[in-house]
Amino acid sequence: MAEIINLNKRRKLKARADAEKQAADNRVRYGRTKAEKEQAARQAELERQRLDQLRRETPPADD
């Protein structure tokens, strides 16, 4: 005979597992220290400046 399962319990277990996976992903993505965030911001600013220096034409002036 087949095993009887409660679909509500299975659905809730799956939802909890999905929520835990999402929380783990968020901890990795957003769980950085202040120093790491500042370093990333400095790096992004340097990259932006480098791209600006390599432009062939100047952007239109805002009047």
C-alpha positions as a Markdown table, in Angstrom:
| # | Residue | x | y | z |
|---|---|---|---|---|
| 1 | Met | 0.0 | 0.0 | 0.0 |
| 2 | Ala | 1.2 | 3.6 | -0.7 |
| 3 | Glu | 2.4 | 5.9 | 2.0 |
| 4 | Ile | -0.1 | 8.5 | 3.0 |
| 5 | Ile | 1.3 | 12.1 | 3.0 |
| 6 | Asn | -0.2 | 15.3 | 4.2 |
| 7 | Leu | 0.1 | 17.8 | 1.3 |
| 8 | Asn | -0.2 | 20.8 | 3.5 |
| 9 | Lys | 2.8 | 19.7 | 5.6 |
| 10 | Arg | 4.8 | 19.0 | 2.4 |
| 11 | Arg | 4.0 | 22.4 | 1.0 |
| 12 | Lys | 5.0 | 24.1 | 4.2 |
| 13 | Leu | 8.2 | 22.2 | 4.4 |
| 14 | Lys | 9.1 | 23.2 | 0.9 |
| 15 | Ala | 8.2 | 26.8 | 1.6 |
| 16 | Arg | 10.5 | 26.8 | 4.6 |
| 17 | Ala | 13.3 | 25.2 | 2.7 |
| 18 | Asp | 13.0 | 27.8 | -0.1 |
| 19 | Ala | 12.9 | 30.6 | 2.4 |
| 20 | Glu | 16.1 | 29.3 | 4.1 |
| 21 | Lys | 17.8 | 29.0 | 0.7 |
| 22 | Gln | 16.8 | 32.6 | -0.1 |
| 23 | Ala | 18.1 | 33.8 | 3.3 |
| 24 | Ala | 21.4 | 32.1 | 2.7 |
| 25 | Asp | 21.8 | 33.7 | -0.7 |
| 26 | Asn | 21.0 | 37.1 | 0.8 |
| 27 | Arg | 23.5 | 36.6 | 3.6 |
| 28 | Val | 26.2 | 36.0 | 0.9 |
| 29 | Arg | 25.1 | 38.9 | -1.3 |
| 30 | Tyr | 24.4 | 41.6 | 1.2 |
| 31 | Gly | 26.4 | 40.4 | 4.3 |
| 32 | Arg | 29.5 | 42.6 | 3.7 |
| 33 | Thr | 31.4 | 44.6 | 6.3 |
| 34 | Lys | 31.5 | 48.4 | 6.1 |
| 35 | Ala | 35.1 | 48.3 | 5.0 |
| 36 | Glu | 34.3 | 45.9 | 2.2 |
| 37 | Lys | 31.4 | 48.2 | 1.0 |
| 38 | Glu | 33.7 | 51.2 | 1.1 |
| 39 | Gln | 36.4 | 49.3 | -0.9 |
| 40 | Ala | 33.9 | 48.3 | -3.5 |
| 41 | Ala | 32.7 | 51.9 | -3.8 |
| 42 | Arg | 36.2 | 53.2 | -4.3 |
| 43 | Gln | 36.9 | 50.5 | -6.9 |
| 44 | Ala | 33.7 | 51.4 | -8.8 |
| 45 | Glu | 34.7 | 55.1 | -8.7 |
| 46 | Leu | 38.1 | 54.3 | -10.1 |
| 47 | Glu | 36.6 | 52.2 | -12.8 |
| 48 | Arg | 34.1 | 55.0 | -13.7 |
| 49 | Gln | 36.9 | 57.6 | -13.8 |
| 50 | Arg | 39.0 | 55.3 | -16.1 |
| 51 | Leu | 36.1 | 54.9 | -18.5 |
| 52 | Asp | 35.5 | 58.6 | -18.5 |
| 53 | Gln | 39.2 | 59.2 | -19.4 |
| 54 | Leu | 39.0 | 56.8 | -22.3 |
| 55 | Arg | 36.0 | 58.5 | -23.9 |
| 56 | Arg | 36.6 | 59.9 | -27.4 |
| 57 | Glu | 33.9 | 62.6 | -27.3 |
| 58 | Thr | 32.8 | 64.8 | -24.4 |
| 59 | Pro | 29.2 | 64.5 | -23.2 |
| 60 | Pro | 26.9 | 67.4 | -24.0 |
| 61 | Ala | 27.0 | 70.2 | -21.4 |
| 62 | Asp | 23.9 | 70.7 | -19.2 |
| 63 | Asp | 22.8 | 74.3 | -19.5 |
